Amino acid sequence: MREQCAHLVACAAQPTTSIHVVPASVGMYPGLGGPFTLAELDDGSVLGHADSQAEAKIIDQPAEVATLARRWERIRGEALSRAQSLALLREAAAAWT
């Protein structure tokens, strides 16, 4: 676990990566519905990818992409700041030594 937390900290040091931890104290929030990815393509269009145990789905309908974007903003609204998230990951890594 220590190595995993340290790896996340190292990844977050990259300029293209941000990690935002949602604390367990938040309770229910949209991120518990399962993983998804939003990707902006070179032409400016945005696609989504949602994954579940049953199937994976490419999302290209604008209304559905907009729904995922709203969910992402709600998740980020519940998450700790980037600095707080990194501090928590560093603390977690130290606790597992």
Distance bins in CASP14 RR format, pairs under 12 A and 6 or more apart:
PFRMAT RR
TARGET T0000
AUTHOR 0000-0000-0000
RMODE 2
METHOD distances of the structure
MODEL  1
1 7 0 0 0 0 0 1 0 0 0 0 0
1 8 0 0 0 0 0 1 0 0 0 0 0
1 89 0 0 0 0 0 1 0 0 0 0 0
1 92 1 0 0 1 0 0 0 0 0 0 0
1 93 1 0 0 1 0 0 0 0 0 0 0
1 94 0 0 0 0 0 1 0 0 0 0 0
1 95 0 0 0 0 1 0 0 0 0 0 0
1 96 1 0 1 0 0 0 0 0 0 0 0
1 97 0 0 0 0 1 0 0 0 0 0 0
2 8 0 0 0 0 0 1 0 0 0 0 0
2 9 0 0 0 0 0 1 0 0 0 0 0
2 89 0 0 0 0 0 1 0 0 0 0 0
2 90 0 0 0 0 0 1 0 0 0 0 0
2 91 0 0 0 0 0 1 0 0 0 0 0
2 92 0 0 0 0 1 0 0 0 0 0 0
2 93 1 0 1 0 0 0 0 0 0 0 0
2 94 1 0 0 1 0 0 0 0 0 0 0
2 95 0 0 0 0 1 0 0 0 0 0 0
2 96 1 1 0 0 0 0 0 0 0 0 0
2 97 1 0 1 0 0 0 0 0 0 0 0
3 9 0 0 0 0 0 1 0 0 0 0 0
3 10 0 0 0 0 0 1 0 0 0 0 0
3 89 0 0 0 0 0 1 0 0 0 0 0
3 92 0 0 0 0 0 1 0 0 0 0 0
3 93 0 0 0 0 1 0 0 0 0 0 0
3 96 0 0 0 0 1 0 0 0 0 0 0
3 97 0 0 0 0 0 1 0 0 0 0 0
4 10 0 0 0 0 0 1 0 0 0 0 0
4 11 0 0 0 0 0 1 0 0 0 0 0
4 89 0 0 0 0 1 0 0 0 0 0 0
4 92 0 0 0 0 1 0 0 0 0 0 0
4 93 0 0 0 0 1 0 0 0 0 0 0
4 96 0 0 0 0 1 0 0 0 0 0 0
5 11 0 0 0 0 0 1 0 0 0 0 0
5 12 0 0 0 0 0 1 0 0 0 0 0
5 19 0 0 0 0 0 1 0 0 0 0 0
5 21 0 0 0 0 0 1 0 0 0 0 0
5 85 0 0 0 0 0 1 0 0 0 0 0
5 86 0 0 0 0 0 1 0 0 0 0 0
5 87 0 0 0 0 0 1 0 0 0 0 0
5 88 0 0 0 0 1 0 0 0 0 0 0
5 89 1 0 1 0 0 0 0 0 0 0 0
5 90 1 0 0 1 0 0 0 0 0 0 0
5 91 0 0 0 0 1 0 0 0 0 0 0
5 92 1 0 1 0 0 0 0 0 0 0 0
5 93 1 1 0 0 0 0 0 0 0 0 0
5 94 0 0 0 0 1 0 0 0 0 0 0
5 95 0 0 0 0 1 0 0 0 0 0 0
5 96 1 0 0 1 0 0 0 0 0 0 0
5 97 0 0 0 0 0 1 0 0 0 0 0
6 12 0 0 0 0 0 1 0 0 0 0 0
6 13 0 0 0 0 0 1 0 0 0 0 0
6 86 0 0 0 0 0 1 0 0 0 0 0
6 89 0 0 0 0 1 0 0 0 0 0 0
6 90 0 0 0 0 1 0 0 0 0 0 0
6 91 0 0 0 0 0 1 0 0 0 0 0
6 92 0 0 0 0 1 0 0 0 0 0 0
6 93 1 0 1 0 0 0 0 0 0 0 0
6 94 0 0 0 0 1 0 0 0 0 0 0
6 95 0 0 0 0 0 1 0 0 0 0 0
6 96 0 0 0 0 1 0 0 0 0 0 0
6 97 0 0 0 0 0 1 0 0 0 0 0
7 13 0 0 0 0 0 1 0 0 0 0 0
7 14 0 0 0 0 0 1 0 0 0 0 0
7 17 0 0 0 0 0 1 0 0 0 0 0
7 19 0 0 0 0 0 1 0 0 0 0 0
7 89 0 0 0 0 1 0 0 0 0 0 0
7 92 0 0 0 0 0 1 0 0 0 0 0
7 93 0 0 0 0 1 0 0 0 0 0 0
8 14 0 0 0 0 0 1 0 0 0 0 0
8 17 0 0 0 0 1 0 0 0 0 0 0
8 18 0 0 0 0 0 1 0 0 0 0 0
8 19 1 0 1 0 0 0 0 0 0 0 0
8 20 0 0 0 0 0 1 0 0 0 0 0
8 21 0 0 0 0 1 0 0 0 0 0 0
8 85 0 0 0 0 1 0 0 0 0 0 0
8 86 0 0 0 0 1 0 0 0 0 0 0
8 88 0 0 0 0 0 1 0 0 0 0 0
8 89 1 0 1 0 0 0 0 0 0 0 0
8 90 0 0 0 0 1 0 0 0 0 0 0
8 92 0 0 0 0 1 0 0 0 0 0 0
8 93 0 0 0 0 1 0 0 0 0 0 0
9 17 0 0 0 0 0 1 0 0 0 0 0
9 19 0 0 0 0 1 0 0 0 0 0 0
9 21 0 0 0 0 0 1 0 0 0 0 0
9 82 0 0 0 0 0 1 0 0 0 0 0
9 83 0 0 0 0 0 1 0 0 0 0 0
9 85 0 0 0 0 1 0 0 0 0 0 0
9 86 1 0 0 1 0 0 0 0 0 0 0
9 87 0 0 0 0 1 0 0 0 0 0 0
9 88 0 0 0 0 0 1 0 0 0 0 0
9 89 1 0 1 0 0 0 0 0 0 0 0
9 90 1 0 1 0 0 0 0 0 0 0 0
9 91 0 0 0 0 0 1 0 0 0 0 0
9 92 0 0 0 0 1 0 0 0 0 0 0
9 93 1 0 0 1 0 0 0 0 0 0 0
9 94 0 0 0 0 0 1 0 0 0 0 0
10 17 0 0 0 0 1 0 0 0 0 0 0
10 19 0 0 0 0 0 1 0 0 0 0 0
10 86 0 0 0 0 0 1 0 0 0 0 0
10 89 0 0 0 0 0 1 0 0 0 0 0
10 90 0 0 0 0 0 1 0 0 0 0 0
10 93 0 0 0 0 0 1 0 0 0 0 0
11 17 1 0 1 0 0 0 0 0 0 0 0
11 18 0 0 0 0 1 0 0 0 0 0 0
11 19 1 0 0 1 0 0 0 0 0 0 0
11 85 0 0 0 0 0 1 0 0 0 0 0
11 86 0 0 0 0 0 1 0 0 0 0 0
11 89 0 0 0 0 1 0 0 0 0 0 0
12 18 1 0 0 1 0 0 0 0 0 0 0
12 19 1 0 1 0 0 0 0 0 0 0 0
12 20 0 0 0 0 1 0 0 0 0 0 0
12 21 0 0 0 0 0 1 0 0 0 0 0
12 82 1 0 0 1 0 0 0 0 0 0 0
12 83 0 0 0 0 0 1 0 0 0 0 0
12 84 0 0 0 0 0 1 0 0 0 0 0
12 85 1 0 0 1 0 0 0 0 0 0 0
12 86 1 0 1 0 0 0 0 0 0 0 0
12 87 0 0 0 0 0 1 0 0 0 0 0
12 88 0 0 0 0 0 1 0 0 0 0 0
12 89 1 0 0 1 0 0 0 0 0 0 0
12 90 0 0 0 0 0 1 0 0 0 0 0
13 19 0 0 0 0 0 1 0 0 0 0 0
13 82 0 0 0 0 0 1 0 0 0 0 0
13 86 0 0 0 0 1 0 0 0 0 0 0
13 89 0 0 0 0 0 1 0 0 0 0 0
13 90 0 0 0 0 0 1 0 0 0 0 0
17 82 0 0 0 0 1 0 0 0 0 0 0
17 85 0 0 0 0 0 1 0 0 0 0 0
17 86 0 0 0 0 0 1 0 0 0 0 0
18 76 0 0 0 0 1 0 0 0 0 0 0
18 79 0 0 0 0 1 0 0 0 0 0 0
18 80 0 0 0 0 0 1 0 0 0 0 0
18 81 0 0 0 0 1 0 0 0 0 0 0
18 82 1 0 1 0 0 0 0 0 0 0 0
18 83 0 0 0 0 0 1 0 0 0 0 0
18 85 0 0 0 0 1 0 0 0 0 0 0
18 86 0 0 0 0 1 0 0 0 0 0 0
19 76 0 0 0 0 0 1 0 0 0 0 0
19 79 0 0 0 0 1 0 0 0 0 0 0
19 80 0 0 0 0 1 0 0 0 0 0 0
19 81 0 0 0 0 0 1 0 0 0 0 0
19 82 1 0 0 1 0 0 0 0 0 0 0
19 83 0 0 0 0 0 1 0 0 0 0 0
19 84 0 0 0 0 0 1 0 0 0 0 0
19 85 1 0 1 0 0 0 0 0 0 0 0
19 86 1 0 0 1 0 0 0 0 0 0 0
19 87 0 0 0 0 0 1 0 0 0 0 0
19 88 0 0 0 0 1 0 0 0 0 0 0
19 89 1 0 0 1 0 0 0 0 0 0 0
19 90 0 0 0 0 0 1 0 0 0 0 0
19 92 0 0 0 0 0 1 0 0 0 0 0
20 26 0 0 0 0 0 1 0 0 0 0 0
20 29 0 0 0 0 0 1 0 0 0 0 0
20 31 0 0 0 0 0 1 0 0 0 0 0
20 72 0 0 0 0 0 1 0 0 0 0 0
20 73 0 0 0 0 0 1 0 0 0 0 0
20 75 1 0 0 1 0 0 0 0 0 0 0
20 76 1 0 1 0 0 0 0 0 0 0 0
20 77 0 0 0 0 1 0 0 0 0 0 0
20 78 0 0 0 0 1 0 0 0 0 0 0
20 79 1 1 0 0 0 0 0 0 0 0 0
20 80 1 0 0 1 0 0 0 0 0 0 0
20 81 1 0 0 1 0 0 0 0 0 0 0
20 82 1 0 0 1 0 0 0 0 0 0 0
20 83 0 0 0 0 0 1 0 0 0 0 0
20 84 0 0 0 0 1 0 0 0 0 0 0
20 85 1 0 1 0 0 0 0 0 0 0 0
20 86 0 0 0 0 1 0 0 0 0 0 0
20 88 0 0 0 0 0 1 0 0 0 0 0
20 89 0 0 0 0 0 1 0 0 0 0 0
21 75 0 0 0 0 0 1 0 0 0 0 0
21 76 0 0 0 0 0 1 0 0 0 0 0
21 77 0 0 0 0 0 1 0 0 0 0 0
21 78 0 0 0 0 0 1 0 0 0 0 0
21 79 1 0 0 1 0 0 0 0 0 0 0
21 80 1 0 1 0 0 0 0 0 0 0 0
21 81 0 0 0 0 1 0 0 0 0 0 0
21 82 0 0 0 0 1 0 0 0 0 0 0
21 83 0 0 0 0 0 1 0 0 0 0 0
21 84 1 0 0 1 0 0 0 0 0 0 0
21 85 1 0 1 0 0 0 0 0 0 0 0
21 86 0 0 0 0 1 0 0 0 0 0 0
21 87 0 0 0 0 1 0 0 0 0 0 0
21 88 1 0 1 0 0 0 0 0 0 0 0
21 89 1 0 0 1 0 0 0 0 0 0 0
21 90 0 0 0 0 0 1 0 0 0 0 0
21 91 0 0 0 0 0 1 0 0 0 0 0
21 92 0 0 0 0 1 0 0 0 0 0 0
22 28 0 0 0 0 0 1 0 0 0 0 0
22 29 1 0 0 1 0 0 0 0 0 0 0
22 30 0 0 0 0 1 0 0 0 0 0 0
22 31 1 0 0 1 0 0 0 0 0 0 0
22 32 0 0 0 0 1 0 0 0 0 0 0
22 72 0 0 0 0 0 1 0 0 0 0 0
22 74 0 0 0 0 0 1 0 0 0 0 0
22 75 1 0 0 1 0 0 0 0 0 0 0
22 76 0 0 0 0 1 0 0 0 0 0 0
22 77 0 0 0 0 1 0 0 0 0 0 0
22 78 1 0 1 0 0 0 0 0 0 0 0
22 79 1 0 1 0 0 0 0 0 0 0 0
22 80 1 0 0 1 0 0 0 0 0 0 0
22 81 0 0 0 0 0 1 0 0 0 0 0
22 84 0 0 0 0 0 1 0 0 0 0 0
22 85 0 0 0 0 1 0 0 0 0 0 0
22 88 0 0 0 0 0 1 0 0 0 0 0
23 29 0 0 0 0 0 1 0 0 0 0 0
23 77 0 0 0 0 0 1 0 0 0 0 0
23 78 0 0 0 0 1 0 0 0 0 0 0
23 79 0 0 0 0 1 0 0 0 0 0 0
23 80 1 0 0 1 0 0 0 0 0 0 0
23 81 0 0 0 0 0 1 0 0 0 0 0
23 84 0 0 0 0 1 0 0 0 0 0 0
23 85 0 0 0 0 1 0 0 0 0 0 0
23 88 0 0 0 0 1 0 0 0 0 0 0
23 92 0 0 0 0 0 1 0 0 0 0 0
24 32 0 0 0 0 0 1 0 0 0 0 0
24 78 0 0 0 0 0 1 0 0 0 0 0
24 80 0 0 0 0 0 1 0 0 0 0 0
24 88 0 0 0 0 0 1 0 0 0 0 0
25 78 0 0 0 0 1 0 0 0 0 0 0
25 79 0 0 0 0 0 1 0 0 0 0 0
25 80 0 0 0 0 0 1 0 0 0 0 0
26 32 0 0 0 0 1 0 0 0 0 0 0
26 74 0 0 0 0 0 1 0 0 0 0 0
26 75 0 0 0 0 1 0 0 0 0 0 0
26 76 0 0 0 0 0 1 0 0 0 0 0
26 77 0 0 0 0 1 0 0 0 0 0 0
26 78 1 0 1 0 0 0 0 0 0 0 0
26 79 0 0 0 0 1 0 0 0 0 0 0
26 80 0 0 0 0 1 0 0 0 0 0 0
27 78 0 0 0 0 1 0 0 0 0 0 0
28 74 0 0 0 0 0 1 0 0 0 0 0
28 75 0 0 0 0 0 1 0 0 0 0 0
28 78 0 0 0 0 1 0 0 0 0 0 0
29 71 0 0 0 0 1 0 0 0 0 0 0
29 72 0 0 0 0 0 1 0 0 0 0 0
29 73 0 0 0 0 0 1 0 0 0 0 0
29 74 1 0 0 1 0 0 0 0 0 0 0
29 75 1 0 0 1 0 0 0 0 0 0 0
29 76 0 0 0 0 0 1 0 0 0 0 0
29 77 0 0 0 0 1 0 0 0 0 0 0
29 78 1 0 1 0 0 0 0 0 0 0 0
29 79 0 0 0 0 1 0 0 0 0 0 0
30 36 0 0 0 0 1 0 0 0 0 0 0
30 67 0 0 0 0 1 0 0 0 0 0 0
30 68 0 0 0 0 1 0 0 0 0 0 0
30 69 0 0 0 0 0 1 0 0 0 0 0
30 70 0 0 0 0 1 0 0 0 0 0 0
30 71 1 0 1 0 0 0 0 0 0 0 0
30 72 0 0 0 0 1 0 0 0 0 0 0
30 73 0 0 0 0 1 0 0 0 0 0 0
30 74 1 0 1 0 0 0 0 0 0 0 0
30 75 1 0 1 0 0 0 0 0 0 0 0
30 76 0 0 0 0 0 1 0 0 0 0 0
30 77 0 0 0 0 0 1 0 0 0 0 0
30 78 0 0 0 0 1 0 0 0 0 0 0
30 79 0 0 0 0 0 1 0 0 0 0 0
31 50 0 0 0 0 0 1 0 0 0 0 0
31 68 0 0 0 0 0 1 0 0 0 0 0
31 70 0 0 0 0 0 1 0 0 0 0 0
31 71 1 0 0 1 0 0 0 0 0 0 0
31 72 0 0 0 0 1 0 0 0 0 0 0
31 73 0 0 0 0 0 1 0 0 0 0 0
31 74 0 0 0 0 1 0 0 0 0 0 0
31 75 1 0 1 0 0 0 0 0 0 0 0
31 76 0 0 0 0 0 1 0 0 0 0 0
31 77 0 0 0 0 0 1 0 0 0 0 0
31 78 0 0 0 0 1 0 0 0 0 0 0
31 79 0 0 0 0 1 0 0 0 0 0 0
32 71 0 0 0 0 0 1 0 0 0 0 0
32 74 0 0 0 0 0 1 0 0 0 0 0
32 75 0 0 0 0 1 0 0 0 0 0 0
32 78 0 0 0 0 0 1 0 0 0 0 0
33 50 0 0 0 0 1 0 0 0 0 0 0
33 51 0 0 0 0 0 1 0 0 0 0 0
33 52 0 0 0 0 1 0 0 0 0 0 0
33 53 0 0 0 0 0 1 0 0 0 0 0
33 68 0 0 0 0 0 1 0 0 0 0 0
33 71 0 0 0 0 1 0 0 0 0 0 0
33 74 0 0 0 0 0 1 0 0 0 0 0
33 75 0 0 0 0 0 1 0 0 0 0 0
34 49 0 0 0 0 0 1 0 0 0 0 0
34 50 1 0 0 1 0 0 0 0 0 0 0
34 51 1 0 0 1 0 0 0 0 0 0 0
34 52 1 0 0 1 0 0 0 0 0 0 0
34 53 0 0 0 0 1 0 0 0 0 0 0
34 54 0 0 0 0 0 1 0 0 0 0 0
34 56 0 0 0 0 0 1 0 0 0 0 0
34 57 0 0 0 0 0 1 0 0 0 0 0
34 68 0 0 0 0 0 1 0 0 0 0 0
34 71 0 0 0 0 1 0 0 0 0 0 0
34 75 0 0 0 0 0 1 0 0 0 0 0
35 48 0 0 0 0 0 1 0 0 0 0 0
35 49 0 0 0 0 1 0 0 0 0 0 0
35 50 1 0 0 1 0 0 0 0 0 0 0
35 51 1 0 1 0 0 0 0 0 0 0 0
35 52 0 0 0 0 1 0 0 0 0 0 0
35 53 0 0 0 0 0 1 0 0 0 0 0
35 56 0 0 0 0 1 0 0 0 0 0 0
35 57 0 0 0 0 0 1 0 0 0 0 0
35 68 0 0 0 0 0 1 0 0 0 0 0
35 71 0 0 0 0 0 1 0 0 0 0 0
35 72 0 0 0 0 0 1 0 0 0 0 0
35 75 0 0 0 0 0 1 0 0 0 0 0
36 47 0 0 0 0 0 1 0 0 0 0 0
36 48 1 0 0 1 0 0 0 0 0 0 0
36 49 1 0 0 1 0 0 0 0 0 0 0
36 50 1 0 1 0 0 0 0 0 0 0 0
36 51 1 0 0 1 0 0 0 0 0 0 0
36 52 0 0 0 0 1 0 0 0 0 0 0
36 56 0 0 0 0 0 1 0 0 0 0 0
36 57 0 0 0 0 1 0 0 0 0 0 0
36 58 0 0 0 0 0 1 0 0 0 0 0
36 59 0 0 0 0 1 0 0 0 0 0 0
36 64 0 0 0 0 0 1 0 0 0 0 0
36 65 0 0 0 0 0 1 0 0 0 0 0
36 67 0 0 0 0 1 0 0 0 0 0 0
36 68 1 0 1 0 0 0 0 0 0 0 0
36 69 0 0 0 0 0 1 0 0 0 0 0
36 70 0 0 0 0 0 1 0 0 0 0 0
36 71 1 0 0 1 0 0 0 0 0 0 0
36 72 1 0 0 1 0 0 0 0 0 0 0
36 75 0 0 0 0 1 0 0 0 0 0 0
37 46 0 0 0 0 0 1 0 0 0 0 0
37 47 0 0 0 0 1 0 0 0 0 0 0
37 48 1 0 1 0 0 0 0 0 0 0 0
37 49 1 0 1 0 0 0 0 0 0 0 0
37 50 1 0 0 1 0 0 0 0 0 0 0
37 51 0 0 0 0 1 0 0 0 0 0 0
37 56 0 0 0 0 0 1 0 0 0 0 0
37 57 0 0 0 0 0 1 0 0 0 0 0
37 58 0 0 0 0 0 1 0 0 0 0 0
37 59 0 0 0 0 1 0 0 0 0 0 0
37 65 0 0 0 0 0 1 0 0 0 0 0
37 68 0 0 0 0 1 0 0 0 0 0 0
37 69 0 0 0 0 0 1 0 0 0 0 0
37 71 0 0 0 0 0 1 0 0 0 0 0
37 72 0 0 0 0 1 0 0 0 0 0 0
38 45 0 0 0 0 0 1 0 0 0 0 0
38 46 1 0 0 1 0 0 0 0 0 0 0
38 47 1 0 0 1 0 0 0 0 0 0 0
38 48 1 0 1 0 0 0 0 0 0 0 0
38 49 0 0 0 0 1 0 0 0 0 0 0
38 50 0 0 0 0 0 1 0 0 0 0 0
38 58 0 0 0 0 0 1 0 0 0 0 0
38 59 0 0 0 0 1 0 0 0 0 0 0
38 60 0 0 0 0 0 1 0 0 0 0 0
38 64 0 0 0 0 0 1 0 0 0 0 0
38 65 1 0 0 1 0 0 0 0 0 0 0
38 66 0 0 0 0 0 1 0 0 0 0 0
38 67 0 0 0 0 0 1 0 0 0 0 0
38 68 1 0 1 0 0 0 0 0 0 0 0
38 69 1 0 0 1 0 0 0 0 0 0 0
38 70 0 0 0 0 0 1 0 0 0 0 0
38 71 0 0 0 0 1 0 0 0 0 0 0
38 72 1 0 0 1 0 0 0 0 0 0 0
38 73 0 0 0 0 0 1 0 0 0 0 0
38 75 0 0 0 0 0 1 0 0 0 0 0
38 76 0 0 0 0 0 1 0 0 0 0 0
39 45 0 0 0 0 1 0 0 0 0 0 0
39 46 1 0 0 1 0 0 0 0 0 0 0
39 47 1 0 1 0 0 0 0 0 0 0 0
39 48 1 0 0 1 0 0 0 0 0 0 0
39 49 1 0 0 1 0 0 0 0 0 0 0
39 58 0 0 0 0 1 0 0 0 0 0 0
39 59 0 0 0 0 0 1 0 0 0 0 0
39 60 0 0 0 0 0 1 0 0 0 0 0
39 65 0 0 0 0 1 0 0 0 0 0 0
39 68 0 0 0 0 0 1 0 0 0 0 0
39 69 0 0 0 0 0 1 0 0 0 0 0
39 72 0 0 0 0 0 1 0 0 0 0 0
40 46 1 0 1 0 0 0 0 0 0 0 0
40 47 0 0 0 0 1 0 0 0 0 0 0
40 48 0 0 0 0 0 1 0 0 0 0 0
40 65 0 0 0 0 0 1 0 0 0 0 0
40 69 0 0 0 0 0 1 0 0 0 0 0
41 47 1 0 0 1 0 0 0 0 0 0 0
41 48 0 0 0 0 0 1 0 0 0 0 0
41 60 0 0 0 0 0 1 0 0 0 0 0
41 65 0 0 0 0 0 1 0 0 0 0 0
44 65 0 0 0 0 0 1 0 0 0 0 0
45 59 0 0 0 0 0 1 0 0 0 0 0
45 60 0 0 0 0 1 0 0 0 0 0 0
45 61 0 0 0 0 0 1 0 0 0 0 0
45 62 0 0 0 0 1 0 0 0 0 0 0
45 65 0 0 0 0 1 0 0 0 0 0 0
46 58 0 0 0 0 0 1 0 0 0 0 0
46 59 0 0 0 0 1 0 0 0 0 0 0
46 60 0 0 0 0 1 0 0 0 0 0 0
46 61 0 0 0 0 0 1 0 0 0 0 0
46 62 0 0 0 0 1 0 0 0 0 0 0
46 64 0 0 0 0 0 1 0 0 0 0 0
46 65 1 0 1 0 0 0 0 0 0 0 0
46 66 0 0 0 0 1 0 0 0 0 0 0
46 67 0 0 0 0 0 1 0 0 0 0 0
46 68 0 0 0 0 1 0 0 0 0 0 0
46 69 1 0 0 1 0 0 0 0 0 0 0
46 72 0 0 0 0 0 1 0 0 0 0 0
47 57 0 0 0 0 0 1 0 0 0 0 0
47 58 1 0 0 1 0 0 0 0 0 0 0
47 59 1 0 0 1 0 0 0 0 0 0 0
47 60 1 0 1 0 0 0 0 0 0 0 0
47 61 0 0 0 0 1 0 0 0 0 0 0
47 62 0 0 0 0 0 1 0 0 0 0 0
47 64 0 0 0 0 0 1 0 0 0 0 0
47 65 1 0 0 1 0 0 0 0 0 0 0
47 68 0 0 0 0 1 0 0 0 0 0 0
47 69 0 0 0 0 0 1 0 0 0 0 0
48 56 0 0 0 0 0 1 0 0 0 0 0
48 57 0 0 0 0 1 0 0 0 0 0 0
48 58 1 0 0 1 0 0 0 0 0 0 0
48 59 1 0 1 0 0 0 0 0 0 0 0
48 60 1 0 0 1 0 0 0 0 0 0 0
48 61 0 0 0 0 1 0 0 0 0 0 0
48 62 0 0 0 0 0 1 0 0 0 0 0
48 64 1 0 0 1 0 0 0 0 0 0 0
48 65 1 0 1 0 0 0 0 0 0 0 0
48 66 0 0 0 0 0 1 0 0 0 0 0
48 67 0 0 0 0 0 1 0 0 0 0 0
48 68 1 0 1 0 0 0 0 0 0 0 0
48 69 0 0 0 0 1 0 0 0 0 0 0
48 71 0 0 0 0 0 1 0 0 0 0 0
48 72 0 0 0 0 0 1 0 0 0 0 0
49 55 0 0 0 0 0 1 0 0 0 0 0
49 56 1 0 0 1 0 0 0 0 0 0 0
49 57 1 0 0 1 0 0 0 0 0 0 0
49 58 1 0 1 0 0 0 0 0 0 0 0
49 59 1 0 0 1 0 0 0 0 0 0 0
49 60 0 0 0 0 1 0 0 0 0 0 0
49 64 0 0 0 0 0 1 0 0 0 0 0
49 65 0 0 0 0 0 1 0 0 0 0 0
49 68 0 0 0 0 1 0 0 0 0 0 0
50 56 1 0 0 1 0 0 0 0 0 0 0
50 57 1 0 1 0 0 0 0 0 0 0 0
50 58 0 0 0 0 1 0 0 0 0 0 0
50 59 1 0 0 1 0 0 0 0 0 0 0
50 60 0 0 0 0 0 1 0 0 0 0 0
50 64 0 0 0 0 1 0 0 0 0 0 0
50 65 0 0 0 0 0 1 0 0 0 0 0
50 67 0 0 0 0 0 1 0 0 0 0 0
50 68 1 0 0 1 0 0 0 0 0 0 0
50 71 0 0 0 0 0 1 0 0 0 0 0
50 72 0 0 0 0 0 1 0 0 0 0 0
51 57 1 0 0 1 0 0 0 0 0 0 0
51 58 0 0 0 0 0 1 0 0 0 0 0
51 59 0 0 0 0 0 1 0 0 0 0 0
57 64 0 0 0 0 1 0 0 0 0 0 0
57 65 0 0 0 0 0 1 0 0 0 0 0
57 68 0 0 0 0 0 1 0 0 0 0 0
58 64 0 0 0 0 0 1 0 0 0 0 0
58 65 0 0 0 0 0 1 0 0 0 0 0
58 68 0 0 0 0 0 1 0 0 0 0 0
59 65 1 0 1 0 0 0 0 0 0 0 0
59 66 0 0 0 0 0 1 0 0 0 0 0
59 67 0 0 0 0 1 0 0 0 0 0 0
59 68 1 0 0 1 0 0 0 0 0 0 0
59 69 0 0 0 0 0 1 0 0 0 0 0
59 71 0 0 0 0 0 1 0 0 0 0 0
60 66 0 0 0 0 0 1 0 0 0 0 0
60 68 0 0 0 0 0 1 0 0 0 0 0
61 67 0 0 0 0 1 0 0 0 0 0 0
61 68 0 0 0 0 0 1 0 0 0 0 0
62 68 0 0 0 0 0 1 0 0 0 0 0
62 69 0 0 0 0 0 1 0 0 0 0 0
63 69 0 0 0 0 0 1 0 0 0 0 0
63 70 0 0 0 0 0 1 0 0 0 0 0
64 70 0 0 0 0 0 1 0 0 0 0 0
64 71 0 0 0 0 0 1 0 0 0 0 0
65 71 0 0 0 0 0 1 0 0 0 0 0
65 72 0 0 0 0 0 1 0 0 0 0 0
66 72 0 0 0 0 0 1 0 0 0 0 0
66 73 0 0 0 0 0 1 0 0 0 0 0
67 73 0 0 0 0 0 1 0 0 0 0 0
67 74 0 0 0 0 0 1 0 0 0 0 0
68 74 0 0 0 0 0 1 0 0 0 0 0
68 75 0 0 0 0 0 1 0 0 0 0 0
69 75 0 0 0 0 0 1 0 0 0 0 0
69 76 0 0 0 0 0 1 0 0 0 0 0
70 76 0 0 0 0 0 1 0 0 0 0 0
70 77 0 0 0 0 0 1 0 0 0 0 0
71 77 0 0 0 0 0 1 0 0 0 0 0
71 78 0 0 0 0 0 1 0 0 0 0 0
72 78 0 0 0 0 0 1 0 0 0 0 0
72 79 0 0 0 0 0 1 0 0 0 0 0
73 79 0 0 0 0 0 1 0 0 0 0 0
76 82 0 0 0 0 0 1 0 0 0 0 0
76 85 0 0 0 0 0 1 0 0 0 0 0
78 85 0 0 0 0 0 1 0 0 0 0 0
79 85 1 0 0 1 0 0 0 0 0 0 0
79 88 0 0 0 0 0 1 0 0 0 0 0
80 86 0 0 0 0 1 0 0 0 0 0 0
80 87 0 0 0 0 1 0 0 0 0 0 0
80 88 1 0 0 1 0 0 0 0 0 0 0
80 89 0 0 0 0 1 0 0 0 0 0 0
80 91 0 0 0 0 0 1 0 0 0 0 0
81 87 0 0 0 0 1 0 0 0 0 0 0
81 88 0 0 0 0 0 1 0 0 0 0 0
82 88 0 0 0 0 0 1 0 0 0 0 0
82 89 0 0 0 0 0 1 0 0 0 0 0
83 89 0 0 0 0 0 1 0 0 0 0 0
83 90 0 0 0 0 0 1 0 0 0 0 0
84 90 0 0 0 0 0 1 0 0 0 0 0
84 91 0 0 0 0 0 1 0 0 0 0 0
85 91 0 0 0 0 0 1 0 0 0 0 0
85 92 0 0 0 0 0 1 0 0 0 0 0
86 92 0 0 0 0 0 1 0 0 0 0 0
86 93 0 0 0 0 0 1 0 0 0 0 0
87 93 0 0 0 0 0 1 0 0 0 0 0
87 94 0 0 0 0 0 1 0 0 0 0 0
88 94 0 0 0 0 0 1 0 0 0 0 0
88 95 0 0 0 0 0 1 0 0 0 0 0
89 95 0 0 0 0 0 1 0 0 0 0 0
89 96 0 0 0 0 0 1 0 0 0 0 0
90 96 0 0 0 0 0 1 0 0 0 0 0
90 97 0 0 0 0 0 1 0 0 0 0 0
91 97 0 0 0 0 0 1 0 0 0 0 0
END
